[in-house]
Amino acid sequence: MTLTILSAVLGLVLAIALVLAGWRMVRGPGFADRVIALDMLTAIAVGFAALTAVTTGRGAFLDIALGIALINFVATLAFAAFLERKRREP
């Protein structure tokens, strides 16, 4: 019962963070802000997958969380390299 309430509260917090990050991604003033918001959205997806794994007891959701985290890491590196290259060009 306590785990159910805690998971519901954490799900609500993640949902609020999802909405705020989505709003920043749509309304972001610059390209870098939108990339950071996308990074945040994928981090929230990892949180949802981990929360689902804890709540349901299925380890497959941890594999999904790990896959999303790895893809997020590589995508963040690619966007950072792109922004750095764009900054060097006159």
Phi, psi and omega in degrees: 000317180293321179295325179294317179293317180296318179293327177293318179295316179294323176297322177294317178297318178294324179294320177296317178296325178296316180295315181294319178291323176296321178296320179293324180292323180284317187258008184305141182288334183223174180294319181296322178297321180291324178293318178295322177295321176295320176299319179294322178297319179289327175295323177293323176297322176297319178297318178297318180295318179294319179296320177295322178297318180291319184291316184270339182080013179263124182285346181296330179291332175291325174296319178296317179298319179295318178297317179295320180295320179293316178297321178297318180297313181294320179294321178295318177297319180295317179294322178295318177296321178296315180294321179294319179294321179294326180291326182288331181288137180286000000 
